[in-house]
Structure formats: structure tokens, C-alpha cells
Amino acid sequence: MPIQALHPTATDWGIVAVFATVYLGMFLGGLPRLKLDRSGVALLGAIAVIALAGLPVEDAARAIDLPTIVLLFAFMVVSAQMRLGGFYGAVTRRVGTLPLSRNGLLAALIGVAGALSAVFSNDIVCLAMTPVVARLCLQRGIHPLPFLVGLACAANIGSAATLIGNPQNMLIGSVLQLPFAGYVRQALPPVLIGLVMLWGWLAFGPGADSESPHPRPLPEEVNSTGVEEPAFDAWQTAKGLVVAGALMLIFLFTNWPRDVAALVGAGVLLLSRRLHSAHVMGLVDWPLLVLFMGLFVVNHAFESTGLAAQAVVWLGAQGVQLADPGTLLVASAVLSNLVSNVPAVMLLLPHLGGVGEQAGVMLALATTFAGNLLLVGSIANLIVADLARQQGIVMDWKRHAVTGIPVTLATLAVVWAWMRFAG
């Protein structure tokens, strides 16, 4: 079938230029000589395409997938509740008191980080657990680096187990209308295998026998930056767990809209006599929400030029089908490390319509697991590295790559094999 030629207008080329600039910003983490992060680049890109195309604000708003934004916001509130209740730190300290060997403690922390990240935000889990894990290792005289790398990688891997574990999964589930329980059944086995692989590499691979530092006492309530950790509050923690548990049951066993149910749950948590709503809302990642909305508008404008669809048709004519498991796996992994996993998913999703549940599961697993390849591949990795540096522990890209590269390649191979032969 011949490919219909397009005749892009000057406006189309302007939109293409904005699109390319925005995704350059996604790759670089900002734009040179400008005080812009990824969220600022996406916002300005959205403003630019609205102005170039003369796009009515109402049409720009319709380009935003509101259920994804609502679901993401609601679970940011749930995660904030758990963090302010001191839940993450209390769980980590409890694991640290168990009479476990070095490898047993590593397995326990990887399991806890993976499980928590499947329900709560992997970024929040890393933010709350990293100082506690670093202190725990230093106090016990255990080299902290494998534990911190393991925390970041486990949070990424574990977050792929559900459609609420990370932002890209929320987007995929919303746009492709994936069933929650069906996704969990397909995603959980490769996630569990991936966590075991991660533990095996850190327990017995290079660096497993690194020289341990001398134990040094650190204050229990305050980390080296002087920032006070929230004290454990049993009532607030229980309240958050009840809401999170109820939402999981609703997602697994009912057809209620996930965004509406999550929004109601967030509203319940905001009704509090102890935690001020401003404190909870202050932990919402507003820049990430702006990033999502900006990219929705930019991508919609780019799709309207027809150039992306024409490129996909051309690839199909060359025998490259984007929905093919192998092609989708490679495209997901490469794009995730070029522009980050959320923008990668936004680029790929418009061309996967009607391909079925399996392609959605593949996209979710591949983009999430690929975040472990490089230190800059995941915000969770950067959070752990930054907090580790504040504790005097260096986790640079080389140290991360020793674990990140082999674990990512192994877990992506598991995804391909699972989706190819068992999916």
C-alpha cells in the first residue's frame, strides 16, 4: 500500500521544531543556558505550540488525559500521607533490627522496597528509605553502596508490578484501558524474577565483598543534612494503609473508575485533625503533573501534523512493526534512556491503539525496567544518589552501572521471554 505524501505547512514545521526542542530538553534534563528543568521545558513547549497553531485553550485541555492526571495526583496524596506518618522509615528500621546476615538483610530490603513501590510511588519510597538504609549500613559496618543501588533498582522493578506503581504505568493503564488484575497477573512473575536477579547480582556479583566501612554512630531521628524525619504515627499510618488497601481491592475486584476511586481516597486522607492539608499537598510533585500536561499538549500538536503517523507507516512498509514484541521492547528501552520513561511512553502510546493488552504490559515493563540501565534513566536513581551524597556516600554513574547495566539487560530478557512464551 503506497504511503500518502504529506505537504507540511510552515506551522507544521514550527510545531516540529518545538517538539524537537522539548525532547532535547527531556534528554538533557533542561535546556542549555536557561534555568529550566524538564517540567519548565514541557510547559513552555505547550505554550509555544498553542501559540503557533492558534490552538484554542479548550482544545489544548482536551489533549490532556485527565484520568491519568487525577490518578497520579491522588496517589501522590496517599504516598504523602504514608511519608508524614513515618511509615517508610519505621518499616526500614524494623527490617534493620532483624537478626539477618548481610545477604539476608539485602534480600529483605529489596523485597520491602519492591513491595512498597508496587503500591506507592517509587520516588517517594526512595526519598524516605535512602537516609535510613544508609544509616543502617554504616551503623552495622556494612558497605552501603550495594544496598543503596539495590534500593533504587528494586523500587524501579517493583513499581512495574501494578498499574499504580509509577507514572508511566498509570498513563498506560488509563490510555489503553488495561484491566488492573489482568495486568498484575502478567507483570508479577517477571517482576519477582527481576528482584531475585537483582539480589543475586548484589549478593554474589562484583562488589559483593567490598571492604566494609567502620561503623559510626549516627543520630536516629536526624540524617546528616539535619532534616528531621517524621516520627512514626500509628494512627496516620493505619489511616493511609486502610485507604491504600481499600483502593487495591477496588482496583482488583471491581470495574469502578480507578481515577474516581483514588480521588475519593485522597479526599478521605485530606480530612484530618492532625496533618494539615498544606503539609500533605506540599509533598505532591506538582512539577511532574505540569510535565505530564505539557507533554500531552506538545505531543497532540505533533501528532496533528501527520508526520509521526507517516513515519510509523513507512517503518511498517520496511517490515518494522512497532507492536511486535521485540521491536517494542527495543524501542521502549532505547527511548526510556534517551528522553526518560514518561516521555517515551507518551511518544509510543498513540501508535499502539488496538494492539491489545499484551503490548501494553510489554510497554509498561520495558520502560520501567530500562530505567535501571543508567543512573540518569530514572528519577528514583537520582534521588538515591543525591541523598547518598549528603550522607558522604558516592554513588556515581560508574558505580551504578556495575549493577544497573547487567540487571537491566537480564530483566529485559526475562520480559521478552515471558511475554513471548508465557504471556
MIDRENTI-22804 format. One line per 2 residues: their letters; for each residue y, z, x of C-alpha. Coordinates in Angstrom, 1 decimal. Last residue first. Layout:
BEGIN
a> Y:Z:X ~ ...
***
This chain:
BEGIN
ga> -14.1:28.0:2.2 ~ -17.3:28.6:4.1
fr> -17.7:25.6:6.3 ~ -14.3:24.1:6.9
mw> -12.2:27.0:5.8 ~ -14.1:29.5:7.9
aw> -14.4:27.2:10.9 ~ -10.7:26.4:10.8
vv> -9.7:30.0:10.4 ~ -12.0:31.2:13.1
al> -10.6:28.6:15.5 ~ -7.1:29.8:14.6
ta> -8.3:33.4:15.4 ~ -9.6:32.3:18.8
lt> -6.5:30.3:19.8 ~ -4.2:33.2:18.6
vp> -6.2:35.8:20.5 ~ -6.3:33.8:23.7
ig> -2.5:33.1:23.6 ~ -1.3:36.5:22.4
tv> -3.3:38.7:24.8 ~ -2.1:37.6:28.2
ah> 0.9:36.0:26.5 ~ 2.4:39.4:25.6
rk> 2.5:40.5:29.3 ~ 4.1:37.1:30.2
wd> 6.6:37.2:27.3 ~ 7.9:40.7:28.2
mv> 6.6:44.1:27.1 ~ 8.3:46.5:29.4
ig> 8.1:50.2:28.5 ~ 11.1:52.4:29.0
qq> 11.1:53.8:25.5 ~ 14.0:51.5:24.5
ra> 12.0:48.6:26.0 ~ 9.2:49.5:23.6
ld> 11.6:49.3:20.7 ~ 12.7:45.8:21.7
av> 9.2:44.5:22.4 ~ 7.8:45.9:19.1
il> 10.6:44.4:17.1 ~ 10.3:41.1:18.9
na> 6.6:40.9:18.1 ~ 7.2:41.7:14.4
is> 9.8:38.9:14.3 ~ 7.1:36.5:15.2
gv> 6.7:33.5:17.5 ~ 9.2:34.8:20.0
ll> 6.5:36.7:21.9 ~ 4.3:33.6:21.9
ln> 0.9:32.9:20.3 ~ 0.9:35.8:17.8
ga> 2.9:34.0:15.2 ~ 0.2:31.4:15.0
ft> -1.9:33.8:13.0 ~ 0.7:33.8:10.2
ta> 1.3:30.0:10.1 ~ -2.5:29.4:10.2
la> -3.5:32.0:7.6 ~ -0.9:31.0:5.0
lm> -1.3:27.2:5.5 ~ -5.1:27.4:5.3
vg> -4.9:29.5:2.1 ~ -2.6:27.0:0.6
aq> -4.8:24.1:1.6 ~ -7.8:25.8:0.0
eg> -6.0:26.5:-3.3 ~ -5.5:22.9:-4.3
vg> -3.8:19.8:-2.9 ~ -1.5:19.4:-6.0
gl> 1.7:19.8:-4.0 ~ 1.2:19.9:-0.3
hp> 4.2:17.8:0.8 ~ 6.9:20.1:-0.5
ll> 5.1:23.0:1.3 ~ 5.3:21.7:4.9
lm> 9.0:22.2:5.7 ~ 9.3:25.5:3.9
va> 6.2:26.8:5.6 ~ 7.6:25.9:9.0
pv> 10.9:27.6:8.1 ~ 9.0:30.9:7.3
ns> 6.7:30.6:10.4 ~ 9.3:30.2:13.2
vl> 11.0:27.0:14.2 ~ 8.9:25.8:17.2
ns> 6.1:28.3:17.2 ~ 5.5:28.0:13.5
lv> 5.8:24.2:13.7 ~ 3.0:24.0:16.2
as> 0.6:26.3:14.4 ~ 1.2:24.8:10.9
av> 1.0:21.2:12.1 ~ -2.3:22.0:14.0
ll> -3.9:23.7:11.0 ~ -2.6:21.1:8.5
tg> -4.1:18.3:10.6 ~ -7.5:20.0:10.9
pd> -7.6:21.0:7.2 ~ -6.6:17.5:5.9
al> -3.6:18.1:3.6 ~ -1.2:16.4:6.0
qv> -3.3:13.2:6.1 ~ -3.0:11.2:9.3
gq> -4.7:7.9:8.8 ~ -1.8:5.8:10.0
ag> -0.9:4.9:6.4 ~ -0.9:8.7:5.7
lw> 1.6:9.1:8.5 ~ 3.9:6.5:6.9
vv> 3.6:8.2:3.6 ~ 4.6:11.5:5.2
aq> 7.6:9.9:6.9 ~ 8.7:8.3:3.6
aa> 8.5:11.6:1.8 ~ 10.7:13.2:4.5
lg> 13.2:10.3:4.4 ~ 13.6:10.5:0.6
ts> 17.2:11.7:0.9 ~ 16.6:14.3:-1.8
ef> 14.1:16.0:0.5 ~ 17.0:16.8:2.9
ah> 19.1:18.3:0.2 ~ 16.2:20.5:-1.0
nv> 15.5:21.6:2.6 ~ 19.1:22.7:3.1
vf> 19.2:24.6:-0.3 ~ 15.9:26.4:0.2
lg> 16.8:27.1:3.9 ~ 20.0:28.9:2.8
mf> 18.1:31.0:0.2 ~ 15.4:32.0:2.6
lv> 17.8:32.9:5.4 ~ 20.0:34.9:3.0
ll> 16.9:36.9:2.0 ~ 16.2:37.5:5.7
pw> 19.8:38.6:6.3 ~ 19.4:41.1:3.4
dv> 16.5:42.9:5.0 ~ 16.5:45.9:2.6
lg> 16.7:49.1:4.6 ~ 20.3:49.8:3.4
mv> 19.0:49.4:-0.2 ~ 16.9:52.6:0.2
ha> 19.7:54.6:1.8 ~ 22.2:53.3:-0.9
sh> 19.7:54.3:-3.6 ~ 20.0:57.9:-2.5
lr> 16.6:59.4:-1.9 ~ 16.2:62.9:-3.5
rs> 16.9:62.5:-7.3 ~ 15.2:59.2:-7.5
ll> 15.2:56.1:-9.8 ~ 15.1:53.5:-7.1
lv> 11.4:53.7:-6.9 ~ 11.0:52.8:-10.6
ga> 13.2:49.8:-10.1 ~ 11.1:48.6:-7.2
gv> 8.1:48.8:-9.4 ~ 9.8:46.8:-12.2
la> 10.8:44.2:-9.6 ~ 7.2:44.0:-8.4
av> 5.8:43.4:-11.9 ~ 8.4:40.7:-12.5
dr> 7.7:38.9:-9.2 ~ 4.0:39.1:-9.7
pw> 4.0:37.5:-13.1 ~ 1.2:39.3:-15.1
nt> -2.1:37.5:-14.8 ~ -4.1:40.7:-14.4
fl> -6.8:42.1:-12.2 ~ -5.7:41.7:-8.6
fi> -2.0:41.5:-9.0 ~ -1.8:44.4:-11.5
lm> -4.2:46.5:-9.3 ~ -2.0:45.8:-6.2
la> 1.1:46.7:-8.2 ~ -0.4:50.0:-9.3
ga> -1.3:50.9:-5.8 ~ 2.2:50.1:-4.5
vv> 3.7:52.2:-7.3 ~ 1.3:55.1:-6.7
lg> 1.8:54.9:-2.9 ~ 5.6:55.0:-3.2
ka> 5.5:58.0:-5.4 ~ 3.0:59.7:-3.1
tq> 5.2:59.1:-0.1 ~ 8.3:60.4:-1.9
wa> 6.4:63.6:-3.0 ~ 4.7:64.2:0.4
df> 7.9:63.9:2.4 ~ 7.2:63.4:6.1
ap> 10.4:63.7:8.1 ~ 12.3:60.5:8.7
ee> 12.5:59.7:12.4 ~ 15.7:60.7:14.2
vg> 17.3:58.2:16.5 ~ 18.0:59.6:19.9
ts> 17.0:56.4:21.7 ~ 14.1:58.0:23.4
nv> 12.5:59.0:20.2 ~ 13.2:62.1:18.1
ee> 10.9:64.1:16.0 ~ 8.0:64.8:18.4
pl> 10.1:65.3:21.5 ~ 8.5:63.7:24.6
pr> 6.1:65.3:27.1 ~ 5.1:63.1:29.9
ph> 1.6:62.0:30.7 ~ 1.3:60.1:34.0
ps> 0.9:56.4:33.4 ~ -2.6:54.8:33.1
es> -3.6:52.1:35.5 ~ -4.7:49.1:33.6
da> -8.4:49.0:32.7 ~ -8.1:46.9:29.6
gp> -5.7:44.6:31.4 ~ -7.9:41.6:31.2
gf> -10.4:41.8:28.4 ~ -12.6:44.8:27.4
al> -10.7:46.9:24.9 ~ -7.7:44.6:24.4
wg> -9.9:41.5:23.9 ~ -12.4:43.3:21.7
wl> -9.7:44.8:19.6 ~ -8.1:41.4:19.0
mv> -11.4:39.9:18.2 ~ -12.2:42.7:15.7
lg> -8.8:42.1:14.0 ~ -9.4:38.4:13.8
il> -12.8:38.9:12.2 ~ -11.2:41.1:9.6
vp> -8.5:38.5:8.9 ~ -11.1:35.6:8.9
pl> -13.1:37.5:6.2 ~ -10.0:38.6:4.1
aq> -8.4:35.2:3.5 ~ -10.9:33.6:1.1
rv> -11.5:36.7:-1.2 ~ -7.8:37.7:-0.9
yg> -6.6:34.3:-2.0 ~ -8.9:34.4:-5.1
af> -7.6:37.9:-6.0 ~ -4.0:36.8:-5.8
pl> -4.3:33.4:-7.6 ~ -2.2:30.8:-5.9
ql> 0.7:29.4:-7.8 ~ 1.5:26.8:-5.1
vs> 5.2:27.8:-5.0 ~ 4.8:31.5:-5.5
gi> 1.7:32.1:-3.3 ~ 3.2:30.0:-0.5
lm> 6.5:31.8:-0.7 ~ 4.9:35.3:-0.7
nq> 2.7:34.2:2.1 ~ 5.7:33.2:4.2
pn> 7.5:36.5:3.6 ~ 4.6:38.7:4.8
gi> 1.8:40.9:3.4 ~ 2.4:40.0:-0.3
lt> 0.0:37.1:-0.7 ~ -2.8:39.2:0.9
aa> -4.9:39.2:4.1 ~ -2.3:37.4:6.2
sg> -0.4:40.7:6.9 ~ -3.4:42.0:8.8
in> -3.1:39.3:11.5 ~ 0.6:39.8:12.0
aa> 0.4:43.6:12.0 ~ -2.6:43.5:14.3
ca> -0.7:41.3:16.8 ~ 2.3:43.6:16.9
lg> 0.2:46.8:17.1 ~ -2.2:45.3:19.7
vl> 0.7:44.4:21.9 ~ 1.9:48.0:21.6
fp> -1.6:49.5:22.2 ~ -2.3:47.2:25.2
lp> 1.1:48.2:26.7 ~ 0.8:52.0:26.3
hi> -1.3:52.9:29.3 ~ -2.9:56.1:28.2
gr> -1.8:59.5:29.6 ~ -2.2:61.2:26.3
ql> 1.6:62.0:25.9 ~ 2.5:58.5:27.0
cl> 0.1:56.9:24.5 ~ 1.3:59.0:21.6
ra> 5.0:58.4:22.5 ~ 4.5:54.6:22.5
vv> 2.5:54.7:19.2 ~ 5.2:56.8:17.5
pt> 8.0:54.6:18.7 ~ 6.1:51.5:17.5
ma> 5.0:52.7:14.1 ~ 8.1:52.5:12.0
lc> 9.5:49.2:13.2 ~ 6.0:47.7:13.4
vi> 5.2:48.7:9.8 ~ 8.6:47.4:8.6
dn> 8.0:44.0:10.2 ~ 4.5:43.8:8.7
sf> 6.0:44.4:5.3 ~ 3.7:46.5:3.1
va> 0.4:45.7:1.5 ~ -1.5:43.7:4.1
sl> 0.7:45.2:6.9 ~ -0.7:48.7:6.1
ag> -4.3:47.5:6.6 ~ -3.6:45.7:9.8
av> -1.6:48.6:11.3 ~ -4.3:51.1:10.4
gi> -7.1:49.0:11.7 ~ -5.3:48.2:15.0
la> -4.5:52.0:15.3 ~ -8.1:53.0:14.7
al> -9.5:50.4:17.1 ~ -7.2:51.4:19.9
lg> -8.0:55.1:19.3 ~ -11.7:54.2:19.6
nr> -11.0:52.2:22.8 ~ -9.3:55.2:24.4
sl> -11.8:57.6:23.2 ~ -11.3:59.4:19.9
pl> -10.9:63.1:18.9 ~ -8.4:62.3:16.1
tg> -4.9:63.6:16.7 ~ -3.4:60.1:17.3
vr> -4.7:59.0:13.9 ~ -2.6:61.7:12.2
rt> 0.4:60.7:14.3 ~ 0.1:57.2:13.1
va> -0.3:58.2:9.4 ~ 2.7:60.6:9.6
gy> 4.9:57.9:11.3 ~ 4.1:55.4:8.6
fg> 4.6:57.8:5.7 ~ 7.9:59.3:6.7
gl> 9.2:59.2:3.1 ~ 12.0:57.0:4.2
rm> 9.5:54.5:5.6 ~ 7.5:54.5:2.4
qa> 10.5:54.0:0.2 ~ 11.8:51.2:2.5
sv> 8.5:49.4:2.2 ~ 8.7:49.5:-1.6
vm> 12.3:48.3:-1.5 ~ 11.4:45.4:0.8
fa> 8.6:44.8:-1.6 ~ 11.0:44.2:-4.4
fl> 13.3:42.0:-2.3 ~ 10.4:39.7:-1.3
lv> 9.2:39.4:-4.9 ~ 12.7:38.6:-6.2
it> 13.3:36.0:-3.5 ~ 9.9:34.4:-4.1
pl> 10.4:34.3:-7.9 ~ 13.9:32.8:-7.4
di> 12.7:29.6:-5.6 ~ 16.1:28.4:-4.6
ar> 16.8:24.7:-5.4 ~ 18.1:25.8:-8.9
aa> 21.0:27.6:-7.1 ~ 22.0:24.4:-5.4
de> 22.0:22.6:-8.7 ~ 24.2:25.3:-10.2
vp> 26.6:25.1:-7.2 ~ 27.1:21.4:-7.9
lg> 26.1:19.3:-5.0 ~ 29.0:17.2:-3.7
al> 26.5:15.9:-1.1 ~ 28.6:16.8:1.9
ai> 30.0:20.0:0.5 ~ 26.6:21.4:-0.7
va> 25.1:20.1:2.5 ~ 27.6:22.1:4.6
ia> 27.4:25.3:2.6 ~ 23.6:25.3:2.9
gl> 23.9:24.7:6.7 ~ 26.4:27.6:7.0
la> 23.8:29.9:5.3 ~ 20.9:28.7:7.4
vg> 22.9:29.1:10.6 ~ 24.0:32.6:9.6
sr> 20.4:33.6:8.8 ~ 19.1:32.2:12.1
dl> 21.7:34.2:14.1 ~ 25.3:33.0:14.6
kl> 27.9:34.2:17.2 ~ 28.5:30.6:18.3
rp> 28.5:29.3:21.9 ~ 25.0:27.9:21.5
lg> 23.5:28.0:18.0 ~ 21.1:30.7:16.7
gl> 17.5:31.7:17.2 ~ 16.9:28.7:19.4
fm> 14.2:27.1:17.2 ~ 15.8:28.1:13.9
gl> 19.2:26.9:15.2 ~ 17.7:23.5:16.1
yv> 16.3:23.6:12.5 ~ 19.9:24.0:11.1
ta> 21.2:21.3:13.4 ~ 18.5:18.8:12.3
fv> 19.2:19.6:8.6 ~ 22.9:19.2:9.1
av> 22.4:15.8:10.9 ~ 20.0:14.7:8.1
ig> 22.6:15.7:5.5 ~ 25.2:13.6:7.3
wd> 22.7:10.7:7.5 ~ 22.2:10.9:3.7
ta> 25.9:11.0:3.1 ~ 26.4:7.9:5.2
tp> 23.8:6.2:3.0 ~ 20.1:5.8:3.7
hl> 18.5:2.5:2.8 ~ 14.9:3.2:2.1
aq> 12.1:0.7:2.6 ~ 9.1:1.0:0.3
ip> 5.9:1.6:2.3 ~ 3.3:-1.0:1.6
m> 0.0:0.0:0.0
***
